[in-house]
Amino acid sequence: MGVDSGLPDFRGPEGFWRAYPPYRRLGLRFEELADPEHFHDDPHLAWGFYGHRLALYRTTVQHAGFGVLLAWSRRLPTRVFTSNVDGAFQKTGFPDDAVVECHGAIGTLQCTRPCSEATWSADDVEVAIDEDTMRARDPLPTCPRCGAIARPNILMFGDGSWVPGVHAERMAEHRTWLRGRADVAVVEVGAGTAVPTVRRHAELASAASGRLVRINVREPEVRHGRGIGIAAGARDTLAALDERLAGAWA
């Protein structure tokens, strides 16, 4: 979904390294950098990666497909279930309580120590980055309670210390909303098989109705249940679907 807004495609090491050449030199893949242990062992490396992403997401302008989805949501009861951590749906205009961020959000921080279950906004956080080495410069973000290094409130690989907080509450509300709805139509965009959280949820949510539209450039196949796979990008496909629906809603 974010690639059509100009965000880098992290699928596979080559896509990741094209976006971040210093990590190619270090031989580090996305899966290795998105590891909470770096915030303990080498926080300048960890914040180099996440600080750069935080700044990138703040300046990214969402493509027109987001607006299409928002317009649909004003006609029909709608929920967003996303593994993206960039807050793009809220920036587009979706209310917070309609968005489930199943892997957390980069705009929220938590402590690297178990000092509390609290999270707080990263709105005032600016992380200076040496883009030749992709390492953060001091000062690094810290916990306002105990002074330890802070980290993004994102579920990382092998992460046993993520604080789900409001995300767990939204998930519970989302499940309640889905319960008993046999007429749900699911539009799934860009959910791959490497981390299949969104893909599996889309199949489950659409199981009763069979109304699944899977938009995916590389992996459009619908192998479980019923649905339609479209091997194309997000922006153009959503625009084409919107044009088809315009006649039905006229």
GROMACS elastic network, one bead per residue, 0.5 to 0.9 nm:
[ bonds ]
;  ai    aj funct       b0    kb
    1     4     6  0.64694   500
    1     5     6  0.77468   500
    1    63     6  0.88895   500
    1    65     6  0.84808   500
    1    66     6  0.86177   500
    1    84     6  0.85651   500
    1   189     6  0.60188   500
    1   190     6  0.57754   500
    1   191     6  0.86225   500
    1   233     6  0.80145   500
    1   234     6  0.57454   500
    1   235     6  0.78957   500
    2     5     6  0.52061   500
    2     6     6  0.68325   500
    2     7     6  0.55392   500
    2     8     6  0.79724   500
    2     9     6  0.83262   500
    2    62     6  0.76488   500
    2    63     6  0.81063   500
    2    84     6  0.82520   500
    2    86     6  0.88336   500
    2    88     6  0.82808   500
    2   190     6  0.88306   500
    2   234     6  0.85276   500
    3     6     6  0.51411   500
    3     8     6  0.60273   500
    3     9     6  0.61340   500
    3   233     6  0.87110   500
    3   234     6  0.84500   500
    4     7     6  0.70899   500
    4    62     6  0.82252   500
    4    63     6  0.63283   500
    4    65     6  0.87785   500
    4   233     6  0.74711   500
    4   234     6  0.68458   500
    4   235     6  0.63739   500
    5    60     6  0.68720   500
    5    61     6  0.63515   500
    5    62     6  0.53264   500
    5    64     6  0.86824   500
    5   235     6  0.86725   500
    6     9     6  0.89997   500
    6    60     6  0.74773   500
    6    61     6  0.83882   500
    6    62     6  0.86936   500
    6    63     6  0.85897   500
    7    56     6  0.81102   500
    7    57     6  0.81667   500
    7    60     6  0.76552   500
    8    15     6  0.74668   500
    8    16     6  0.73031   500
    8    18     6  0.83745   500
    8    19     6  0.59419   500
    9    12     6  0.84774   500
    9    15     6  0.56341   500
    9    16     6  0.65176   500
    9    18     6  0.89216   500
    9    19     6  0.78107   500
   10    13     6  0.72183   500
   10    14     6  0.81736   500
   10    15     6  0.52970   500
   10    17     6  0.82920   500
   10    19     6  0.81046   500
   10    30     6  0.71206   500
   11    14     6  0.78603   500
   11    15     6  0.58414   500
   11    16     6  0.67765   500
   11    30     6  0.88061   500
   11   192     6  0.88744   500
   11   194     6  0.85033   500
   12    15     6  0.56906   500
   12    16     6  0.65712   500
   12    17     6  0.88371   500
   12    29     6  0.83526   500
   12    30     6  0.83341   500
   13    16     6  0.50830   500
   13    17     6  0.59453   500
   13    18     6  0.85059   500
   13    24     6  0.84934   500
   13    28     6  0.85604   500
   13    29     6  0.57424   500
   13    30     6  0.70905   500
   14    17     6  0.51073   500
   14    18     6  0.60725   500
   14    19     6  0.87191   500
   14    24     6  0.85991   500
   14    29     6  0.89769   500
   15    18     6  0.52862   500
   15    19     6  0.66539   500
   15    20     6  0.88550   500
   16    19     6  0.53409   500
   16    20     6  0.62368   500
   16    21     6  0.83067   500
   16    23     6  0.85039   500
   16    24     6  0.85813   500
   16    29     6  0.71887   500
   16    30     6  0.65933   500
   17    21     6  0.50764   500
   17    22     6  0.77070   500
   17    23     6  0.62958   500
   17    24     6  0.53748   500
   17    25     6  0.89621   500
   17    28     6  0.86352   500
   17    29     6  0.76775   500
   17    30     6  0.86337   500
   18    21     6  0.58322   500
   18    24     6  0.83116   500
   20    23     6  0.58358   500
   20    24     6  0.72303   500
   20   134     6  0.82448   500
   21    24     6  0.51575   500
   21    25     6  0.67913   500
   21    26     6  0.89728   500
   21   132     6  0.89248   500
   22    25     6  0.52531   500
   22    26     6  0.65081   500
   22    27     6  0.86597   500
   22    28     6  0.88665   500
   22   131     6  0.81670   500
   22   132     6  0.67336   500
   22   133     6  0.59792   500
   22   134     6  0.66125   500
   23    27     6  0.58460   500
   23    28     6  0.51831   500
   23    29     6  0.71230   500
   23    30     6  0.88220   500
   23   133     6  0.83694   500
   23   134     6  0.79610   500
   24    28     6  0.62638   500
   24    29     6  0.77614   500
   25    28     6  0.78882   500
   26    29     6  0.89792   500
   28    31     6  0.81911   500
   28    32     6  0.60910   500
   28    33     6  0.67217   500
   29    32     6  0.52649   500
   29    33     6  0.64214   500
   29    34     6  0.86856   500
   30    33     6  0.51840   500
   30    34     6  0.59776   500
   30    35     6  0.89191   500
   31    34     6  0.52697   500
   31    35     6  0.69958   500
   31   156     6  0.84930   500
   31   157     6  0.67151   500
   32    35     6  0.58848   500
   32   157     6  0.80945   500
   33    36     6  0.83751   500
   33    38     6  0.74075   500
   33    45     6  0.83434   500
   33    46     6  0.68778   500
   33    49     6  0.75196   500
   34    37     6  0.89300   500
   34    38     6  0.83012   500
   34    46     6  0.79778   500
   34    49     6  0.85573   500
   34    50     6  0.86688   500
   34   155     6  0.88800   500
   34   156     6  0.54807   500
   34   157     6  0.61345   500
   35    38     6  0.60830   500
   35    39     6  0.80764   500
   35    46     6  0.82728   500
   35   156     6  0.55912   500
   35   157     6  0.53922   500
   35   158     6  0.68097   500
   35   159     6  0.70987   500
   36    39     6  0.56584   500
   36    40     6  0.74892   500
   36    46     6  0.81785   500
   36   112     6  0.83769   500
   36   151     6  0.81586   500
   36   155     6  0.87270   500
   36   156     6  0.63535   500
   36   157     6  0.74828   500
   36   158     6  0.76810   500
   36   159     6  0.61923   500
   36   160     6  0.86329   500
   36   161     6  0.81501   500
   36   162     6  0.88116   500
   37    40     6  0.53462   500
   37    41     6  0.61298   500
   37    42     6  0.80869   500
   37    43     6  0.87863   500
   37    46     6  0.87915   500
   37   159     6  0.84961   500
   38    43     6  0.57371   500
   38    44     6  0.84798   500
   38    45     6  0.70464   500
   38    46     6  0.54586   500
   38    47     6  0.88442   500
   39    42     6  0.57838   500
   39    44     6  0.77786   500
   39    45     6  0.79743   500
   39    46     6  0.56180   500
   39    47     6  0.75613   500
   39   112     6  0.71816   500
   39   149     6  0.73191   500
   39   150     6  0.80000   500
   39   151     6  0.69147   500
   40    43     6  0.60069   500
   40    46     6  0.89308   500
   40   112     6  0.74719   500
   40   149     6  0.80049   500
   41    46     6  0.89822   500
   42    45     6  0.55348   500
   42    46     6  0.64837   500
   42    47     6  0.88442   500
   43    47     6  0.58909   500
   43    48     6  0.82159   500
   43   135     6  0.88211   500
   43   136     6  0.81680   500
   43   140     6  0.80863   500
   43   149     6  0.76494   500
   43   151     6  0.89312   500
   44    47     6  0.52258   500
   44    48     6  0.58856   500
   44    49     6  0.87721   500
   44   134     6  0.87581   500
   44   135     6  0.53207   500
   44   137     6  0.68453   500
   44   138     6  0.80323   500
   44   140     6  0.75875   500
   45    48     6  0.50554   500
   45    49     6  0.66734   500
   45    50     6  0.89390   500
   45   133     6  0.87818   500
   45   134     6  0.70045   500
   45   136     6  0.64983   500
   46    49     6  0.55446   500
   46    50     6  0.64004   500
   46    51     6  0.82406   500
   46   135     6  0.76399   500
   46   136     6  0.79179   500
   46   151     6  0.86461   500
   47    51     6  0.51039   500
   47    52     6  0.77904   500
   47   127     6  0.75394   500
   47   129     6  0.83879   500
   47   134     6  0.87779   500
   47   135     6  0.69833   500
   47   136     6  0.55825   500
   47   137     6  0.87530   500
   47   140     6  0.74921   500
   47   141     6  0.85987   500
   47   151     6  0.78994   500
   48    51     6  0.53493   500
   48    52     6  0.60802   500
   48    53     6  0.86705   500
   48   127     6  0.79061   500
   48   128     6  0.80775   500
   48   129     6  0.57958   500
   48   130     6  0.76872   500
   48   131     6  0.83239   500
   48   133     6  0.84429   500
   48   134     6  0.50481   500
   48   137     6  0.80154   500
   49    52     6  0.54394   500
   49    53     6  0.64372   500
   49    54     6  0.88010   500
   49   129     6  0.86949   500
   49   134     6  0.65685   500
   49   135     6  0.73551   500
   49   136     6  0.80414   500
   50    53     6  0.50012   500
   50    54     6  0.60270   500
   50    55     6  0.86704   500
   50   106     6  0.79522   500
   50   127     6  0.89330   500
   50   151     6  0.86556   500
   50   152     6  0.76073   500
   51    54     6  0.50305   500
   51    55     6  0.63668   500
   51    56     6  0.86002   500
   51   126     6  0.75843   500
   51   127     6  0.53424   500
   51   128     6  0.75089   500
   51   129     6  0.72663   500
   51   136     6  0.73499   500
   52    55     6  0.53272   500
   52    56     6  0.61581   500
   52    57     6  0.87214   500
   52   127     6  0.76169   500
   52   128     6  0.83080   500
   52   129     6  0.68815   500
   52   131     6  0.87317   500
   52   134     6  0.81264   500
   52   136     6  0.86952   500
   53    57     6  0.60456   500
   53    58     6  0.85164   500
   53    86     6  0.85850   500
   53   106     6  0.83153   500
   54    57     6  0.53875   500
   54    58     6  0.63461   500
   54    86     6  0.78480   500
   54   106     6  0.64847   500
   54   107     6  0.72208   500
   54   122     6  0.89293   500
   54   126     6  0.86093   500
   54   127     6  0.85348   500
   55    58     6  0.52009   500
   55    59     6  0.66178   500
   55    60     6  0.88703   500
   55   126     6  0.78397   500
   55   127     6  0.81431   500
   56    59     6  0.54898   500
   56    60     6  0.62328   500
   57    60     6  0.51606   500
   57    61     6  0.84960   500
   57    86     6  0.57759   500
   57    87     6  0.80236   500
   57    88     6  0.79804   500
   57   106     6  0.88717   500
   58    61     6  0.84942   500
   58    86     6  0.81488   500
   58    87     6  0.89606   500
   60    88     6  0.85546   500
   61    88     6  0.85748   500
   61    91     6  0.89766   500
   62    65     6  0.79918   500
   62    66     6  0.65400   500
   62    67     6  0.83425   500
   62    88     6  0.67396   500
   62    89     6  0.85518   500
   62    91     6  0.80879   500
   62    92     6  0.70411   500
   63    66     6  0.60743   500
   63    67     6  0.76047   500
   63   235     6  0.66287   500
   64    67     6  0.51984   500
   64    68     6  0.65466   500
   64   235     6  0.62502   500
   64   236     6  0.87288   500
   64   238     6  0.85697   500
   64   239     6  0.78047   500
   65    69     6  0.64573   500
   65    70     6  0.86809   500
   65   234     6  0.66021   500
   65   236     6  0.74325   500
   65   237     6  0.81659   500
   65   238     6  0.55378   500
   65   239     6  0.64061   500
   66    69     6  0.52415   500
   66    70     6  0.62583   500
   66    71     6  0.87042   500
   66    88     6  0.83530   500
   66    89     6  0.71009   500
   66    92     6  0.65487   500
   66   235     6  0.79310   500
   66   238     6  0.85534   500
   67    71     6  0.61223   500
   67    72     6  0.86310   500
   67    92     6  0.67837   500
   67    93     6  0.84908   500
   68    71     6  0.51582   500
   68    72     6  0.63388   500
   68    73     6  0.87132   500
   68   235     6  0.89199   500
   68   238     6  0.66853   500
   68   239     6  0.68762   500
   68   242     6  0.67756   500
   69    72     6  0.50869   500
   69    73     6  0.62276   500
   69    74     6  0.88829   500
   69   238     6  0.78277   500
   69   242     6  0.88224   500
   70    73     6  0.50139   500
   70    74     6  0.65948   500
   70    78     6  0.89513   500
   70    89     6  0.85371   500
   70    92     6  0.74553   500
   70    93     6  0.70745   500
   70    94     6  0.66999   500
   71    74     6  0.52934   500
   71    75     6  0.69627   500
   72    75     6  0.52853   500
   72    76     6  0.62509   500
   72    77     6  0.87061   500
   72    78     6  0.79491   500
   72   242     6  0.84930   500
   73    76     6  0.52051   500
   73    77     6  0.60897   500
   73    78     6  0.51156   500
   73    79     6  0.79888   500
   73    94     6  0.84596   500
   74    77     6  0.74881   500
   74    78     6  0.81169   500
   75    78     6  0.87136   500
   78    98     6  0.73631   500
   79    97     6  0.87822   500
   79    98     6  0.51162   500
   79    99     6  0.61782   500
   79   100     6  0.78425   500
   79   174     6  0.75635   500
   79   177     6  0.87328   500
   80    89     6  0.80631   500
   80    94     6  0.85020   500
   80    98     6  0.61386   500
   80   100     6  0.60165   500
   80   101     6  0.82777   500
   81    98     6  0.86161   500
   81    99     6  0.60846   500
   81   101     6  0.62933   500
   81   102     6  0.70584   500
   81   171     6  0.87647   500
   81   174     6  0.85235   500
   81   198     6  0.72141   500
   81   201     6  0.84591   500
   81   202     6  0.86745   500
   82    85     6  0.79480   500
   82    99     6  0.75302   500
   82   100     6  0.61945   500
   82   101     6  0.51845   500
   82   102     6  0.61635   500
   82   103     6  0.78730   500
   82   191     6  0.89977   500
   82   198     6  0.66290   500
   83   100     6  0.84109   500
   83   101     6  0.57770   500
   83   102     6  0.53799   500
   83   103     6  0.52646   500
   83   104     6  0.76520   500
   83   191     6  0.85398   500
   83   197     6  0.75636   500
   83   198     6  0.66149   500
   84    87     6  0.74820   500
   84    88     6  0.82072   500
   84   101     6  0.69264   500
   84   102     6  0.81986   500
   84   103     6  0.71959   500
   84   104     6  0.80981   500
   84   105     6  0.77330   500
   85    88     6  0.81402   500
   85   101     6  0.68016   500
   85   102     6  0.86186   500
   85   103     6  0.67247   500
   85   104     6  0.59108   500
   85   106     6  0.55400   500
   85   107     6  0.80107   500
   85   154     6  0.72423   500
   86    89     6  0.83396   500
   86   105     6  0.63190   500
   86   106     6  0.61179   500
   86   107     6  0.73314   500
   87    90     6  0.55477   500
   87    91     6  0.63603   500
   87    92     6  0.88412   500
   87   101     6  0.84908   500
   87   105     6  0.67161   500
   87   106     6  0.77655   500
   87   107     6  0.73327   500
   88    92     6  0.61912   500
   88    93     6  0.88413   500
   89    92     6  0.50518   500
   89    93     6  0.65566   500
   89    94     6  0.56365   500
   89    95     6  0.83681   500
   89    96     6  0.87444   500
   89    99     6  0.75008   500
   90    93     6  0.51506   500
   90    95     6  0.60771   500
   90    96     6  0.62848   500
   90    99     6  0.76765   500
   91    94     6  0.72932   500
   93    96     6  0.89535   500
   94    97     6  0.84027   500
   94    98     6  0.66864   500
   94    99     6  0.72232   500
   95    98     6  0.55067   500
   95    99     6  0.70099   500
   96    99     6  0.55415   500
   96   100     6  0.82856   500
   97   100     6  0.76993   500
   97   170     6  0.67564   500
   97   173     6  0.86547   500
   98   170     6  0.80247   500
   98   174     6  0.81495   500
   99   170     6  0.74325   500
   99   174     6  0.86781   500
  100   103     6  0.88798   500
  100   104     6  0.86415   500
  100   167     6  0.64531   500
  100   168     6  0.85963   500
  100   170     6  0.56369   500
  100   171     6  0.60091   500
  100   174     6  0.73244   500
  101   104     6  0.52210   500
  101   105     6  0.67429   500
  101   167     6  0.61845   500
  101   170     6  0.81490   500
  101   171     6  0.82679   500
  102   105     6  0.87305   500
  102   155     6  0.82939   500
  102   164     6  0.86878   500
  102   167     6  0.65477   500
  102   168     6  0.80900   500
  102   170     6  0.89407   500
  102   171     6  0.74874   500
  102   197     6  0.82469   500
  102   198     6  0.84251   500
  103   153     6  0.85824   500
  103   154     6  0.57038   500
  103   156     6  0.78386   500
  103   164     6  0.84738   500
  103   167     6  0.81862   500
  104   107     6  0.89815   500
  104   108     6  0.81649   500
  104   152     6  0.85031   500
  104   153     6  0.57594   500
  104   155     6  0.59650   500
  104   162     6  0.86842   500
  104   163     6  0.87528   500
  104   164     6  0.70907   500
  104   167     6  0.65380   500
  105   108     6  0.58086   500
  105   109     6  0.83742   500
  105   152     6  0.72549   500
  105   153     6  0.58212   500
  105   154     6  0.55139   500
  105   155     6  0.85917   500
  105   167     6  0.89085   500
  106   109     6  0.72314   500
  106   122     6  0.78506   500
  106   151     6  0.89784   500
  106   152     6  0.53083   500
  106   153     6  0.61381   500
  106   154     6  0.62220   500
  107   120     6  0.86615   500
  107   121     6  0.61167   500
  107   122     6  0.50557   500
  107   123     6  0.67495   500
  107   152     6  0.72538   500
  107   153     6  0.77592   500
  108   119     6  0.64744   500
  108   120     6  0.55041   500
  108   122     6  0.51972   500
  108   123     6  0.81066   500
  108   151     6  0.86855   500
  108   152     6  0.59675   500
  108   153     6  0.53796   500
  108   154     6  0.82153   500
  109   118     6  0.87772   500
  109   119     6  0.54893   500
  109   120     6  0.53250   500
  109   121     6  0.61302   500
  109   122     6  0.60687   500
  109   141     6  0.88870   500
  109   143     6  0.84870   500
  109   150     6  0.64375   500
  109   151     6  0.55522   500
  109   154     6  0.82922   500
  110   113     6  0.86748   500
  110   116     6  0.87542   500
  110   117     6  0.78855   500
  110   118     6  0.65604   500
  110   120     6  0.66422   500
  110   142     6  0.89774   500
  110   143     6  0.71956   500
  110   150     6  0.56829   500
  110   151     6  0.55623   500
  110   152     6  0.61367   500
  110   153     6  0.54551   500
  110   154     6  0.89697   500
  110   162     6  0.81589   500
  110   163     6  0.72566   500
  111   114     6  0.69155   500
  111   115     6  0.70803   500
  111   116     6  0.76620   500
  111   117     6  0.83767   500
  111   118     6  0.79177   500
  111   119     6  0.76778   500
  111   142     6  0.74529   500
  111   143     6  0.54247   500
  111   144     6  0.86971   500
  111   145     6  0.86393   500
  111   146     6  0.84000   500
  111   147     6  0.87079   500
  111   148     6  0.67445   500
  111   149     6  0.65440   500
  111   151     6  0.61342   500
  111   152     6  0.85413   500
  111   153     6  0.86806   500
  112   115     6  0.83574   500
  112   142     6  0.89296   500
  112   143     6  0.81031   500
  112   148     6  0.67302   500
  112   149     6  0.59846   500
  112   150     6  0.54892   500
  112   151     6  0.61550   500
  112   161     6  0.78111   500
  113   116     6  0.79733   500
  113   143     6  0.88907   500
  113   146     6  0.85569   500
  113   148     6  0.68852   500
  113   149     6  0.81018   500
  113   150     6  0.83944   500
  113   161     6  0.84433   500
  114   117     6  0.72244   500
  114   161     6  0.78385   500
  115   118     6  0.85074   500
  115   145     6  0.76583   500
  115   146     6  0.69419   500
  116   119     6  0.86046   500
  116   145     6  0.84834   500
  117   163     6  0.62375   500
  117   164     6  0.87800   500
  117   165     6  0.74624   500
  118   163     6  0.77676   500
  118   165     6  0.77188   500
  119   153     6  0.72672   500
  119   163     6  0.76610   500
  119   165     6  0.75541   500
  120   153     6  0.88225   500
  121   124     6  0.76105   500
  121   125     6  0.84494   500
  122   125     6  0.50877   500
  122   126     6  0.83753   500
  122   152     6  0.83523   500
  123   126     6  0.83791   500
  125   141     6  0.69796   500
  126   140     6  0.88499   500
  126   141     6  0.83158   500
  127   136     6  0.66322   500
  127   137     6  0.72509   500
  127   138     6  0.81406   500
  127   139     6  0.78119   500
  127   140     6  0.68246   500
  127   141     6  0.76762   500
  128   135     6  0.86776   500
  128   136     6  0.57512   500
  128   137     6  0.54546   500
  128   138     6  0.75826   500
  128   139     6  0.84009   500
  128   140     6  0.86901   500
  129   132     6  0.87254   500
  129   133     6  0.83994   500
  129   134     6  0.61704   500
  129   135     6  0.57651   500
  129   137     6  0.58511   500
  130   133     6  0.57142   500
  130   134     6  0.53342   500
  130   135     6  0.55034   500
  130   136     6  0.62104   500
  130   137     6  0.69762   500
  131   135     6  0.71607   500
  131   136     6  0.87291   500
  132   135     6  0.81595   500
  133   136     6  0.87451   500
  136   139     6  0.84546   500
  136   140     6  0.74426   500
  137   140     6  0.70644   500
  138   141     6  0.87486   500
  139   142     6  0.86283   500
  140   149     6  0.70330   500
  140   150     6  0.79403   500
  141   148     6  0.86740   500
  141   149     6  0.61258   500
  141   150     6  0.54462   500
  141   151     6  0.75785   500
  142   145     6  0.87300   500
  142   146     6  0.82538   500
  142   147     6  0.54200   500
  142   148     6  0.53951   500
  142   151     6  0.80862   500
  143   146     6  0.57509   500
  143   148     6  0.53344   500
  143   149     6  0.60773   500
  143   150     6  0.52296   500
  143   151     6  0.87271   500
  144   147     6  0.58081   500
  144   148     6  0.82540   500
  144   150     6  0.88472   500
  145   148     6  0.82687   500
  147   150     6  0.83320   500
  151   154     6  0.82219   500
  152   155     6  0.87110   500
  153   162     6  0.66329   500
  153   163     6  0.67798   500
  153   164     6  0.78807   500
  154   162     6  0.67607   500
  154   163     6  0.83390   500
  154   164     6  0.85591   500
  155   158     6  0.85619   500
  155   159     6  0.62246   500
  155   160     6  0.86753   500
  155   161     6  0.85526   500
  155   162     6  0.56954   500
  155   163     6  0.83071   500
  155   164     6  0.82294   500
  156   159     6  0.51988   500
  156   160     6  0.87873   500
  156   162     6  0.78249   500
  157   160     6  0.89554   500
  159   162     6  0.61447   500
  160   163     6  0.89596   500
  163   166     6  0.89088   500
  163   167     6  0.88129   500
  164   167     6  0.53109   500
  164   168     6  0.54201   500
  164   169     6  0.84052   500
  165   168     6  0.56713   500
  165   169     6  0.68740   500
  166   170     6  0.61806   500
  166   171     6  0.85499   500
  167   170     6  0.50924   500
  167   171     6  0.61216   500
  167   172     6  0.86744   500
  168   172     6  0.62621   500
  168   173     6  0.86900   500
  169   172     6  0.51883   500
  169   173     6  0.63187   500
  169   174     6  0.85937   500
  170   173     6  0.50123   500
  170   174     6  0.59956   500
  170   175     6  0.86167   500
  171   175     6  0.62096   500
  171   176     6  0.86258   500
  172   175     6  0.52136   500
  172   176     6  0.63183   500
  172   177     6  0.86763   500
  173   176     6  0.50968   500
  173   177     6  0.61752   500
  173   178     6  0.87326   500
  174   178     6  0.62534   500
  174   179     6  0.86408   500
  175   178     6  0.51037   500
  175   179     6  0.60885   500
  176   179     6  0.51870   500
  176   180     6  0.85122   500
  177   180     6  0.81055   500
  177   181     6  0.78048   500
  178   181     6  0.54954   500
  178   182     6  0.84558   500
  178   184     6  0.79966   500
  178   205     6  0.72697   500
  179   182     6  0.84407   500
  181   184     6  0.62229   500
  181   205     6  0.89204   500
  181   208     6  0.83461   500
  181   209     6  0.89430   500
  182   205     6  0.88332   500
  182   206     6  0.80134   500
  182   207     6  0.83775   500
  182   208     6  0.53227   500
  182   209     6  0.56896   500
  183   206     6  0.80952   500
  183   208     6  0.73183   500
  183   209     6  0.53986   500
  183   210     6  0.87862   500
  183   211     6  0.80406   500
  184   205     6  0.71075   500
  184   206     6  0.60350   500
  184   207     6  0.89068   500
  184   208     6  0.79869   500
  184   209     6  0.62911   500
  184   210     6  0.85740   500
  184   211     6  0.69284   500
  184   212     6  0.87984   500
  185   205     6  0.83091   500
  185   206     6  0.62783   500
  185   209     6  0.71635   500
  185   210     6  0.78250   500
  185   212     6  0.60294   500
  185   213     6  0.79536   500
  186   202     6  0.63361   500
  186   203     6  0.83576   500
  186   205     6  0.73110   500
  186   206     6  0.61196   500
  186   210     6  0.89822   500
  186   211     6  0.61769   500
  186   213     6  0.62104   500
  186   214     6  0.82415   500
  187   202     6  0.80034   500
  187   211     6  0.84262   500
  187   212     6  0.60875   500
  187   214     6  0.62553   500
  187   215     6  0.75322   500
  188   191     6  0.66818   500
  188   198     6  0.79629   500
  188   199     6  0.73726   500
  188   202     6  0.66334   500
  188   212     6  0.73061   500
  188   213     6  0.60518   500
  188   215     6  0.59896   500
  188   216     6  0.82079   500
  189   213     6  0.83618   500
  189   214     6  0.62248   500
  189   216     6  0.61529   500
  189   233     6  0.83537   500
  189   234     6  0.63572   500
  190   199     6  0.88851   500
  190   214     6  0.78796   500
  190   215     6  0.60778   500
  190   217     6  0.73076   500
  190   218     6  0.85907   500
  190   219     6  0.83647   500
  190   220     6  0.87172   500
  190   233     6  0.79861   500
  190   234     6  0.73729   500
  191   194     6  0.89265   500
  191   195     6  0.82070   500
  191   196     6  0.69888   500
  191   197     6  0.81930   500
  191   198     6  0.59754   500
  191   199     6  0.54778   500
  191   214     6  0.82492   500
  191   215     6  0.81763   500
  191   216     6  0.69877   500
  191   219     6  0.83727   500
  192   195     6  0.65880   500
  192   196     6  0.60667   500
  192   197     6  0.88500   500
  192   198     6  0.81579   500
  192   199     6  0.67573   500
  192   216     6  0.76347   500
  192   218     6  0.81026   500
  192   219     6  0.64855   500
  192   220     6  0.87352   500
  193   197     6  0.84003   500
  193   199     6  0.71980   500
  193   219     6  0.77593   500
  195   198     6  0.80525   500
  195   199     6  0.84773   500
  196   199     6  0.50965   500
  196   200     6  0.59436   500
  196   201     6  0.84045   500
  197   200     6  0.55193   500
  197   201     6  0.62490   500
  197   202     6  0.87197   500
  198   201     6  0.50550   500
  198   202     6  0.60569   500
  198   203     6  0.86544   500
  199   202     6  0.52106   500
  199   203     6  0.64045   500
  199   204     6  0.87785   500
  199   214     6  0.87524   500
  200   203     6  0.51565   500
  200   204     6  0.62207   500
  200   205     6  0.86008   500
  201   204     6  0.50850   500
  201   205     6  0.59978   500
  201   206     6  0.85248   500
  202   205     6  0.51755   500
  202   206     6  0.61408   500
  202   207     6  0.84064   500
  202   212     6  0.73137   500
  202   214     6  0.88442   500
  203   206     6  0.53460   500
  203   207     6  0.58854   500
  203   210     6  0.85517   500
  203   212     6  0.71837   500
  203   222     6  0.87978   500
  203   224     6  0.70669   500
  203   225     6  0.68809   500
  203   226     6  0.83582   500
  203   227     6  0.87935   500
  204   207     6  0.51225   500
  204   208     6  0.82084   500
  204   225     6  0.86863   500
  205   208     6  0.75246   500
  205   209     6  0.85534   500
  205   212     6  0.88135   500
  206   209     6  0.54532   500
  206   210     6  0.54029   500
  206   211     6  0.56702   500
  206   212     6  0.58978   500
  206   225     6  0.83708   500
  206   226     6  0.82322   500
  206   227     6  0.85165   500
  207   210     6  0.54113   500
  207   211     6  0.78199   500
  207   212     6  0.84131   500
  207   225     6  0.63353   500
  207   226     6  0.73877   500
  208   211     6  0.83198   500
  209   212     6  0.82587   500
  209   226     6  0.84302   500
  210   225     6  0.67976   500
  210   227     6  0.57273   500
  211   226     6  0.70248   500
  211   227     6  0.56654   500
  211   228     6  0.80484   500
  212   222     6  0.86053   500
  212   225     6  0.88726   500
  212   226     6  0.68511   500
  212   228     6  0.61931   500
  212   229     6  0.82728   500
  213   222     6  0.89288   500
  213   227     6  0.58590   500
  213   229     6  0.60280   500
  213   230     6  0.74431   500
  214   219     6  0.88052   500
  214   220     6  0.59238   500
  214   221     6  0.77232   500
  214   222     6  0.73473   500
  214   227     6  0.74175   500
  214   228     6  0.60829   500
  214   230     6  0.60319   500
  214   231     6  0.83858   500
  215   219     6  0.84503   500
  215   220     6  0.61228   500
  215   228     6  0.85345   500
  215   229     6  0.61010   500
  215   231     6  0.61850   500
  215   232     6  0.63204   500
  215   233     6  0.69322   500
  215   234     6  0.67115   500
  215   237     6  0.75448   500
  215   238     6  0.88615   500
  216   219     6  0.54581   500
  216   221     6  0.85026   500
  216   229     6  0.74700   500
  216   230     6  0.62696   500
  216   231     6  0.52133   500
  216   232     6  0.58416   500
  216   233     6  0.65160   500
  216   234     6  0.76983   500
  217   220     6  0.66080   500
  217   230     6  0.75658   500
  217   233     6  0.57379   500
  217   234     6  0.85608   500
  218   221     6  0.89402   500
  218   231     6  0.66141   500
  218   232     6  0.81725   500
  219   222     6  0.87438   500
  219   229     6  0.84588   500
  219   230     6  0.89428   500
  219   231     6  0.72766   500
  220   228     6  0.82393   500
  220   230     6  0.56104   500
  220   231     6  0.53690   500
  220   232     6  0.84013   500
  221   228     6  0.79662   500
  221   229     6  0.54649   500
  221   230     6  0.80957   500
  221   231     6  0.85006   500
  222   225     6  0.71860   500
  222   226     6  0.69418   500
  222   227     6  0.62413   500
  222   228     6  0.66726   500
  222   229     6  0.60230   500
  223   226     6  0.79648   500
  223   227     6  0.89148   500
  224   227     6  0.86850   500
  230   233     6  0.86242   500
  230   237     6  0.81694   500
  232   235     6  0.89996   500
  232   236     6  0.77589   500
  232   237     6  0.65538   500
  233   236     6  0.61513   500
  233   237     6  0.61336   500
  233   238     6  0.85373   500
  234   237     6  0.54072   500
  234   238     6  0.59881   500
  234   239     6  0.85067   500
  235   238     6  0.54352   500
  235   239     6  0.62340   500
  235   240     6  0.87350   500
  236   239     6  0.51094   500
  236   240     6  0.61835   500
  236   241     6  0.86882   500
  237   240     6  0.50559   500
  237   241     6  0.61725   500
  237   242     6  0.84931   500
  238   241     6  0.50894   500
  238   242     6  0.60340   500
  238   243     6  0.86102   500
  239   242     6  0.50370   500
  239   243     6  0.62798   500
  239   244     6  0.88014   500
  240   243     6  0.51136   500
  240   244     6  0.64215   500
  240   245     6  0.87606   500
  241   244     6  0.50674   500
  241   245     6  0.62045   500
  241   246     6  0.86300   500
  242   245     6  0.50374   500
  242   246     6  0.60860   500
  243   246     6  0.51767   500
  243   247     6  0.74376   500
  244   247     6  0.62744   500
  244   248     6  0.74979   500
  245   248     6  0.51456   500
  245   249     6  0.62751   500
  245   250     6  0.85909   500
  246   249     6  0.52483   500
  246   250     6  0.60012   500
  247   250     6  0.51623   500
